[in-house]
Amino acid sequence: MVTELALIAVEIVSPSSPENDWVGKLRDYPLMGIPLYLLVDATRKTVTLFREPEAGRYRMREDADFGEAVHVPAPFGFVLDTSVLLPY
């Protein structure tokens, strides 16, 4: 069976179980080889982009508050406008 590798995982943090996204998935996705992990935390009003998985963790992290731009790299190559995101 051949499976395709996901190029990005995008999660919106659940207010009832934030540790699932901030701990569990942050641990699992680099181990799975997912190159980009974009995490939207509407409670904190932040967006975090993790990239460059290596040795079971992401080497790079970019944090932005709602209203700031986040540069999503290749193969997507766009700027995410977070000013339209709404907090919980």
All heavy atoms as an XYZ file, in Angstrom:
695
protein
N       0.844     -1.181      0.000
C       0.000      0.000      0.000
C       0.887      1.242      0.000
O       1.787      1.387      0.817
C      -0.893     -0.016      1.239
C      -1.786      1.166      1.345
S      -2.960      0.867      2.686
C      -3.084      2.469      3.350
N       0.628      2.154     -0.895
C       1.381      3.400     -0.994
C       0.526      4.527     -0.441
O      -0.640      4.660     -0.775
C       1.752      3.691     -2.463
C       2.461      5.025     -2.575
C       2.599      2.573     -3.028
N       1.110      5.319      0.426
C       0.397      6.473      0.955
C       1.158      7.730      0.586
O       2.373      7.728      0.457
C       0.251      6.406      2.489
O       1.553      6.348      3.058
C      -0.557      5.206      2.912
N       0.440      8.802      0.415
C       1.046     10.094      0.110
C       1.367     10.821      1.402
O       0.596     10.785      2.361
C       0.085     10.940     -0.730
C      -0.194     10.368     -2.097
C       1.021     10.324     -2.994
O       1.833     11.260     -2.959
O       1.166      9.326     -3.721
N       2.478     11.503      1.423
C       2.899     12.286      2.566
C       2.165     13.622      2.566
O       2.104     14.295      1.537
C       4.410     12.527      2.509
C       4.998     13.437      3.563
C       4.891     12.790      4.944
C       6.446     13.734      3.237
N       1.617     13.997      3.691
C       0.997     15.308      3.820
C       2.091     16.361      3.822
O       3.139     16.192      4.445
C       0.194     15.390      5.111
N       1.877     17.466      3.123
C       2.860     18.542      3.060
C       2.683     19.554      4.173
O       3.612     20.279      4.509
C       2.789     19.235      1.703
C       3.110     18.350      0.506
C       2.919     19.123     -0.782
C       4.511     17.789      0.616
N       1.467     19.602      4.734
C       1.184     20.523      5.829
C       0.044     19.956      6.662
O      -0.863     19.316      6.129
C       0.833     21.942      5.316
C       0.754     22.954      6.471
C      -0.436     21.924      4.495
C       0.651     24.403      6.028
N       0.127     20.171      7.964
C      -0.993     19.873      8.864
C      -1.432     21.216      9.441
O      -0.596     22.007      9.885
C      -0.558     18.935      9.982
N      -2.728     21.464      9.408
C      -3.287     22.700      9.945
C      -4.278     22.321     11.031
O      -5.177     21.520     10.804
C      -3.994     23.526      8.849
C      -4.583     24.794      9.436
C      -3.028     23.851      7.711
N      -4.076     22.880     12.202
C      -4.941     22.573     13.340
C      -5.444     23.861     13.978
O      -4.715     24.848     14.059
C      -4.180     21.781     14.410
C      -3.606     20.474     13.952
C      -4.627     19.358     13.815
O      -5.795     19.528     14.228
O      -4.241     18.304     13.296
N      -6.676     23.825     14.436
C      -7.234     24.879     15.287
C      -7.318     24.288     16.682
O      -7.960     23.256     16.881
C      -8.612     25.349     14.791
C      -8.468     25.913     13.375
C      -9.199     26.378     15.750
C      -9.773     26.241     12.705
N      -6.637     24.918     17.618
C      -6.542     24.384     18.977
C      -7.928     24.335     19.617
O      -8.651     25.332     19.645
C      -5.584     25.238     19.840
C      -5.572     24.760     21.277
C      -4.191     25.208     19.253
N      -8.261     23.172     20.134
C      -9.519     23.000     20.850
C      -9.386     23.601     22.243
O      -8.438     23.267     22.966
C      -9.856     21.523     20.960
O     -10.936     21.327     21.841
N     -10.335     24.460     22.659
C     -10.227     25.025     24.004
C     -10.369     23.978     25.104
O      -9.881     24.166     26.212
C     -11.359     26.051     24.077
C     -12.217     25.821     22.902
C     -11.467     24.981     21.919
N     -10.977     22.844     24.791
C     -11.169     21.818     25.818
C      -9.971     20.878     25.955
O      -9.838     20.203     26.976
C     -12.431     20.998     25.517
O     -12.283     20.320     24.289
N      -9.110     20.829     24.935
C      -7.942     19.935     25.023
C      -6.758     20.513     24.243
O      -6.280     19.888     23.292
C      -8.294     18.543     24.513
O      -8.749     18.609     23.184
N      -6.248     21.660     24.658
C      -5.146     22.275     23.915
C      -3.875     21.442     23.906
O      -3.091     21.509     22.953
C      -4.926     23.607     24.632
C      -5.503     23.431     25.986
C      -6.635     22.444     25.822
N      -3.668     20.619     24.920
C      -2.449     19.817     24.977
C      -2.383     18.804     23.829
O      -1.296     18.385     23.425
C      -2.309     19.109     26.327
C      -3.354     18.061     26.611
C      -4.713     18.611     27.065
O      -4.835     19.799     27.390
O      -5.676     17.828     27.068
N      -3.540     18.435     23.277
C      -3.561     17.522     22.141
C      -2.791     18.117     20.960
O      -2.019     17.423     20.299
C      -5.001     17.212     21.752
C      -5.096     16.101     20.735
O      -4.381     15.119     20.802
N      -5.982     16.274     19.779
N      -2.990     19.415     20.690
C      -2.328     20.062     19.567
C      -0.929     20.556     19.931
O       0.000     20.431     19.141
C      -3.169     21.239     19.070
C      -4.529     20.773     18.575
O      -4.566     19.875     17.724
O      -5.547     21.293     19.054
N      -0.785     21.144     21.117
C       0.492     21.730     21.526
C       1.522     20.692     21.979
O       2.722     20.975     21.978
C       0.283     22.743     22.651
C      -0.202     24.068     22.159
C      -1.456     24.588     22.300
C       0.544     25.053     21.442
N      -1.534     25.830     21.710
C      -0.315     26.134     21.180
C       1.861     25.115     20.986
C       0.106     27.270     20.485
C       2.268     26.252     20.299
C       1.397     27.303     20.060
N       1.080     19.503     22.373
C       2.027     18.491     22.847
C       1.985     17.259     21.939
O       2.983     16.912     21.307
C       1.743     18.100     24.320
C       2.692     17.002     24.780
C       1.840     19.313     25.226
N       0.841     16.597     21.877
C       0.734     15.339     21.144
C       1.043     15.463     19.660
O       1.895     14.753     19.126
N       0.367     16.357     18.985
C       0.571     16.499     17.541
C       1.912     17.141     17.233
O       2.538     16.817     16.227
C      -0.578     17.270     16.923
C      -1.880     16.474     16.979
C      -3.048     17.254     16.465
C      -4.323     16.427     16.635
N      -5.516     17.171     16.241
N       2.356     18.039     18.102
C       3.675     18.640     17.922
C       4.772     17.587     18.057
O       5.827     17.683     17.444
C       3.891     19.771     18.933
C       5.177     20.572     18.806
C       5.326     21.175     17.418
C       5.228     21.652     19.865
N       4.511     16.549     18.810
C       5.444     15.424     18.936
C       5.314     14.489     17.730
O       6.310     14.028     17.178
C       5.142     14.657     20.226
C       5.977     13.396     20.417
C       5.413     12.499     21.516
N       4.066     12.059     21.150
C       2.982     12.204     21.936
N       3.077     12.733     23.132
N       1.801     11.788     21.520
N       4.074     14.209     17.312
C       3.831     13.190     16.293
C       4.128     13.644     14.866
O       4.678     12.874     14.077
C       2.376     12.717     16.354
C       2.053     12.007     17.664
O       2.993     11.565     18.356
O       0.852     11.905     17.993
N       3.745     14.856     14.511
C       3.870     15.282     13.115
C       5.306     15.295     12.600
O       5.549     14.832     11.482
C       3.195     16.631     12.892
C       1.683     16.573     12.939
C       0.938     17.715     13.164
C       0.982     15.385     12.754
C      -0.450     17.685     13.197
C      -0.403     15.338     12.796
C      -1.114     16.491     13.005
O      -2.485     16.459     13.038
N       6.286     15.787     13.354
C       7.653     15.704     12.803
C       8.140     14.258     12.677
O       8.888     13.938     11.756
C       8.505     16.506     13.788
C       7.706     16.607     15.030
C       6.267     16.509     14.619
N       7.700     13.389     13.576
C       8.061     11.972     13.465
C       7.461     11.346     12.215
O       8.035     10.423     11.633
C       7.604     11.199     14.706
C       8.339     11.514     16.001
C       7.637     10.859     17.188
C       9.786     11.071     15.918
N       6.311     11.858     11.786
C       5.649     11.377     10.579
C       6.241     12.012      9.319
O       5.867     11.645      8.206
C       4.144     11.668     10.663
C       3.455     10.898     11.773
S       1.790     11.513     12.165
C       0.941     11.321     10.624
N       7.134     12.974      9.501
C       7.777     13.623      8.355
C       6.956     14.713      7.707
O       7.227     15.103      6.574
N       5.953     15.225      8.401
C       5.136     16.310      7.856
C       5.961     17.589      7.930
O       6.330     18.031      9.017
C       3.803     16.434      8.603
C       2.998     15.149      8.407
C       3.022     17.652      8.125
C       1.722     15.067      9.203
N       6.274     18.204      6.788
C       7.211     19.319      6.767
C       6.730     20.589      7.458
O       7.542     21.349      7.982
C       7.441     19.598      5.289
C       6.766     18.530      4.527
C       5.861     17.793      5.454
N       5.419     20.838      7.451
C       4.881     22.072      8.025
C       3.712     21.758      8.950
O       2.853     20.945      8.614
C       4.388     23.017      6.918
C       5.407     23.442      5.868
C       4.715     24.152      4.720
C       6.468     24.328      6.493
N       3.683     22.437     10.085
C       2.571     22.304     11.032
C       2.135     23.712     11.401
O       2.879     24.459     12.028
C       3.013     21.522     12.263
C       1.974     21.352     13.358
C       0.618     21.280     13.083
C       2.363     21.244     14.681
C      -0.321     21.109     14.085
C       1.437     21.070     15.700
C       0.095     21.003     15.392
O      -0.825     20.834     16.399
N       0.937     24.087     10.972
C       0.381     25.408     11.235
C      -0.672     25.275     12.316
O      -1.659     24.555     12.150
C      -0.236     25.991      9.962
C      -0.783     27.402     10.067
C       0.350     28.404     10.277
C      -1.568     27.757      8.822
N      -0.457     25.953     13.420
C      -1.311     25.820     14.594
C      -1.968     27.158     14.902
O      -1.287     28.154     15.179
C      -0.455     25.353     15.774
C      -1.146     24.962     17.061
C      -2.184     23.874     16.833
C      -0.123     24.473     18.064
N      -3.291     27.192     14.829
C      -4.066     28.400     15.125
C      -4.645     28.242     16.522
O      -5.414     27.314     16.775
C      -5.194     28.610     14.093
C      -6.018     29.843     14.434
C      -4.627     28.696     12.686
N      -4.272     29.140     17.416
C      -4.774     29.101     18.795
C      -5.643     30.338     19.018
O      -5.146     31.430     19.303
C      -3.612     29.064     19.786
C      -4.062     28.720     21.198
O      -5.193     29.100     21.572
O      -3.280     28.079     21.923
N      -6.954     30.144     18.851
C      -7.892     31.264     18.944
C      -8.053     31.777     20.366
O      -8.473     32.911     20.565
C      -9.245     30.852     18.373
N      -7.722     30.974     21.365
C      -7.777     31.426     22.755
C      -6.635     32.398     23.037
O      -6.821     33.439     23.660
C      -7.706     30.229     23.723
O      -8.798     29.357     23.429
C      -7.802     30.682     25.164
N      -5.452     32.051     22.556
C      -4.265     32.908     22.739
C      -4.171     34.011     21.693
O      -3.323     34.888     21.786
C      -2.996     32.062     22.665
C      -2.847     31.057     23.765
C      -1.552     30.302     23.577
N      -1.372     29.280     24.594
C      -0.350     28.453     24.634
N       0.603     28.523     23.713
N      -0.254     27.549     25.573
N      -4.980     33.892     20.640
C      -4.947     34.818     19.500
C      -3.584     34.793     18.821
O      -2.988     35.832     18.534
C      -5.330     36.241     19.912
C      -6.730     36.358     20.466
C      -7.054     37.794     20.793
C      -7.490     37.851     22.235
N      -7.692     39.164     22.746
N      -3.099     33.570     18.572
C      -1.800     33.389     17.928
C      -1.872     32.346     16.825
O      -2.764     31.488     16.816
C      -0.723     32.936     18.934
O      -1.108     31.674     19.490
C      -0.506     33.956     20.042
N      -0.924     32.449     15.929
C      -0.703     31.444     14.889
C       0.769     31.063     14.980
O       1.639     31.933     15.076
C      -1.032     31.996     13.492
C      -0.696     30.977     12.413
C      -2.492     32.399     13.403
N       1.045     29.767     14.967
C       2.420     29.286     15.049
C       2.670     28.337     13.893
O       1.877     27.428     13.643
C       2.674     28.566     16.390
O       2.360     29.466     17.459
C       4.121     28.132     16.507
N       3.761     28.585     13.193
C       4.167     27.708     12.099
C       5.452     27.004     12.506
O       6.459     27.639     12.815
C       4.411     28.510     10.820
C       4.900     27.691      9.626
C       3.827     26.704      9.167
C       5.317     28.601      8.495
N       5.378     25.676     12.542
C       6.547     24.842     12.808
C       7.011     24.280     11.475
O       6.193     23.897     10.643
C       6.192     23.694     13.753
C       5.756     24.134     15.120
C       4.406     24.299     15.413
C       6.684     24.395     16.109
C       3.999     24.700     16.674
C       6.289     24.801     17.380
C       4.943     24.949     17.658
N       8.344     24.209     11.275
C       8.858     23.675     10.010
C      10.234     23.048     10.213
O      10.818     23.164     11.284
C       8.906     24.754      8.928
C       9.707     25.962      9.260
C       9.482     27.055      8.204
N      10.115     28.278      8.611
C      11.332     28.654      8.265
N      12.050     27.886      7.465
N      11.832     29.791      8.687
N      10.687     22.392      9.188
C      11.976     21.709      9.159
C      12.080     20.596     10.204
O      12.846     20.686     11.155
C      13.129     22.704      9.314
C      13.214     23.704      8.188
C      14.410     24.623      8.300
O      15.416     24.271      8.950
O      14.334     25.716      7.716
N      11.293     19.523     10.014
C      11.404     18.397     10.938
C      12.779     17.726     10.833
O      13.295     17.530      9.734
C      10.286     17.450     10.493
C      10.004     17.819      9.081
C      10.348     19.262      8.933
N      13.331     17.453     11.978
C      14.627     16.781     12.022
C      14.768     16.090     13.376
O      14.500     16.701     14.414
C      15.756     17.797     11.854
C      17.142     17.171     11.841
C      18.219     18.221     11.676
O      18.353     18.753     10.558
O      18.885     18.525     12.684
N      15.167     14.845     13.347
C      15.408     14.069     14.568
C      14.207     14.089     15.515
O      14.360     14.220     16.722
C      16.668     14.568     15.272
N      12.994     13.999     14.948
C      11.798     13.889     15.766
C      11.249     15.176     16.336
O      10.387     15.157     17.207
N      11.730     16.317     15.833
C      11.191     17.604     16.293
C      11.309     18.620     15.171
O      12.036     18.408     14.206
C      11.921     18.108     17.523
C      13.367     18.462     17.293
C      14.033     19.007     18.560
N      15.352     19.532     18.279
C      15.614     20.767     17.870
N      14.635     21.629     17.682
N      16.840     21.167     17.636
N      10.569     19.712     15.299
C      10.687     20.792     14.326
C      11.819     21.719     14.751
O      11.894     22.121     15.902
C       9.377     21.582     14.229
C       8.298     20.824     13.498
C       7.228     20.276     14.184
C       8.351     20.648     12.127
C       6.239     19.569     13.518
C       7.369     19.946     11.452
C       6.319     19.413     12.146
O       5.348     18.718     11.484
N      12.688     22.045     13.812
C      13.834     22.910     14.109
C      13.467     24.386     14.119
O      14.109     25.184     14.792
C      14.920     22.693     13.058
C      15.546     21.306     13.100
C      16.670     21.235     12.132
N      17.098     22.611     12.053
C      18.051     23.132     11.335
N      18.717     22.440     10.604
N      18.366     24.389     11.318
N      12.462     24.780     13.354
C      12.116     26.197     13.212
C      10.684     26.441     13.679
O       9.801     25.616     13.453
C      12.254     26.641     11.757
C      13.629     26.384     11.161
S      14.934     27.328     11.945
C      14.526     28.975     11.429
N      10.498     27.608     14.288
C       9.182     27.997     14.791
C       9.006     29.487     14.522
O       9.894     30.283     14.810
C       9.115     27.721     16.290
C       7.861     28.227     16.957
C       7.881     27.948     18.440
N       6.729     28.572     19.078
C       6.185     28.158     20.198
N       6.692     27.122     20.842
N       5.144     28.782     20.701
N       7.829     29.845     13.980
C       7.478     31.246     13.748
C       6.158     31.514     14.450
O       5.166     30.829     14.198
C       7.353     31.528     12.250
C       6.938     32.951     11.942
C       6.724     33.205     10.456
O       7.075     32.352      9.625
O       6.169     34.268     10.134
N       6.145     32.504     15.324
C       4.940     32.874     16.059
C       4.425     34.213     15.561
O       5.220     35.118     15.283
C       5.237     32.993     17.560
C       5.615     31.665     18.178
O       4.739     30.804     18.260
O       6.785     31.512     18.571
N       3.108     34.330     15.484
C       2.488     35.591     15.092
C       1.204     35.774     15.880
O       0.477     34.814     16.134
C       2.190     35.607     13.598
N       0.943     37.006     16.268
C      -0.337     37.346     16.880
C      -1.362     37.553     15.774
O      -0.997     37.877     14.632
C      -0.215     38.642     17.696
C       0.663     38.477     18.917
O       0.683     37.375     19.508
O       1.349     39.452     19.287
N      -2.635     37.354     16.095
C      -3.678     37.661     15.127
C      -3.460     39.103     14.661
O      -3.230     39.997     15.462
C      -5.069     37.528     15.748
C      -5.567     36.109     15.871
C      -4.745     35.012     15.713
C      -6.900     35.875     16.171
C      -5.215     33.710     15.843
C      -7.396     34.583     16.301
C      -6.556     33.511     16.131
N      -3.515     39.306     13.360
C      -3.272     40.617     12.775
C      -1.911     40.712     12.102
O      -1.688     41.588     11.276
N      -1.001     39.804     12.446
C       0.321     39.775     11.814
C       0.331     38.750     10.686
O      -0.435     37.788     10.705
C       1.401     39.414     12.836
C       1.535     40.416     13.953
C       2.554     40.005     15.002
O       2.787     38.792     15.204
O       3.115     40.915     15.618
N       1.221     38.941      9.747
C       1.331     38.019      8.616
C       2.197     36.819      8.986
O       3.131     36.937      9.759
C       1.932     38.732      7.422
N       1.839     35.664      8.421
C       2.634     34.449      8.565
C       3.021     33.999      7.161
O       2.156     33.822      6.296
C       1.844     33.331      9.283
C       2.638     32.044      9.309
C       1.461     33.761     10.684
N       4.306     33.812      6.927
C       4.808     33.397      5.619
C       4.854     31.865      5.565
O       5.658     31.247      6.254
C       6.186     33.993      5.368
C       6.180     35.485      5.427
N       5.860     36.267      4.342
C       6.410     36.336      6.448
C       5.910     37.537      4.694
N       6.240     37.606      5.974
N       3.978     31.286      4.786
C       3.937     29.838      4.605
C       4.847     29.515      3.411
O       4.582     29.960      2.299
C       2.498     29.336      4.375
C       2.481     27.830      4.174
C       1.605     29.738      5.551
N       5.933     28.773      3.663
C       6.935     28.569      2.613
C       6.511     27.569      1.536
O       5.435     26.986      1.599
C       8.144     28.047      3.397
C       7.555     27.359      4.576
C       6.306     28.129      4.919
N       7.409     27.364      0.584
C       7.207     26.398     -0.499
C       6.920     25.022      0.097
O       7.389     24.715      1.182
C       8.457     26.347     -1.371
N       6.089     24.256     -0.533
C       5.603     24.429     -1.891
C       4.373     25.317     -2.003
O       3.842     25.511     -3.089
C       5.251     23.002     -2.307
C       4.791     22.360     -1.047
C       5.670     22.964      0.035
N       3.931     25.892     -0.901
C       2.734     26.731     -0.920
C       3.072     28.167     -1.298
O       2.450     28.743     -2.160
C       1.996     26.656      0.421
C       1.627     25.251      0.783
C       2.406     24.520      1.661
C       0.541     24.639      0.196
C       2.093     23.210      1.968
C       0.213     23.326      0.489
C       0.996     22.602      1.376
N       4.029     28.757     -0.609
C       4.531     30.077     -0.963
C       3.500     31.187     -0.939
O       3.292     31.849     -1.946
N       2.868     31.382      0.208
C       1.918     32.491      0.331
C       2.027     33.107      1.719
O       2.635     32.543      2.623
C       0.478     32.041      0.042
C      -0.118     31.150      1.097
C      -0.861     31.683      2.142
C       0.050     29.771      1.043
C      -1.427     30.857      3.114
C      -0.502     28.946      2.009
C      -1.248     29.489      3.048
N       1.420     34.279      1.857
C       1.374     34.964      3.144
C      -0.036     34.813      3.691
O      -1.015     35.163      3.026
C       1.745     36.456      2.995
C       1.596     37.176      4.322
C       3.161     36.603      2.466
N      -0.134     34.267      4.896
C      -1.423     34.084      5.556
C      -1.789     35.372      6.282
O      -1.052     35.832      7.154
C      -1.357     32.926      6.548
C      -2.602     32.665      7.393
C      -3.788     32.279      6.514
C      -2.322     31.584      8.426
N      -2.929     35.944      5.912
C      -3.428     37.151      6.562
C      -4.222     36.735      7.789
O      -5.337     36.240      7.678
C      -4.315     37.931      5.596
C      -4.970     39.141      6.228
O      -4.601     39.528      7.361
O      -5.871     39.718      5.578
N      -3.663     36.908      8.981
C      -4.337     36.474     10.206
C      -5.286     37.524     10.762
O      -5.937     37.277     11.767
C      -3.301     36.088     11.288
O      -2.611     37.264     11.692
C      -2.344     35.046     10.782
N      -5.389     38.676     10.097
C      -6.283     39.734     10.600
C      -7.754     39.336     10.498
O      -8.593     39.934     11.171
C      -6.045     41.049      9.856
O      -6.445     40.932      8.502
N      -8.055     38.322      9.700
C      -9.446     37.887      9.546
C      -9.828     36.804     10.556
O     -10.994     36.406     10.631
C      -9.720     37.392      8.103
C      -9.497     38.502      7.096
C      -8.852     36.183      7.784
N      -8.862     36.309     11.333
C      -9.143     35.265     12.316
C      -9.803     35.852     13.552
O      -9.490     36.966     13.973
C      -7.843     34.552     12.702
C      -7.108     33.870     11.552
C      -5.810     33.264     12.038
C      -7.980     32.816     10.904
N     -10.709     35.076     14.137
C     -11.466     35.536     15.290
C     -11.091     34.723     16.533
O     -10.949     33.505     16.465
C     -12.966     35.392     15.035
C     -13.504     36.145     13.826
C     -14.965     35.798     13.589
C     -13.343     37.649     14.023
N     -10.957     35.394     17.679
C     -10.663     34.668     18.925
C     -11.902     33.983     19.457
O     -13.032     34.290     19.072
C     -10.193     35.767     19.862
C     -10.877     37.002     19.368
C     -10.991     36.826     17.883
N     -11.684     33.018     20.368
C     -12.810     32.355     21.046
C     -13.379     33.302     22.070
O     -12.715     34.031     22.712
C     -12.380     31.070     21.749
C     -12.044     29.924     20.835
C     -10.920     29.143     21.057
C     -12.850     29.598     19.766
C     -10.613     28.077     20.245
C     -12.539     28.529     18.938
C     -11.425     27.783     19.188
O     -11.109     26.719     18.363
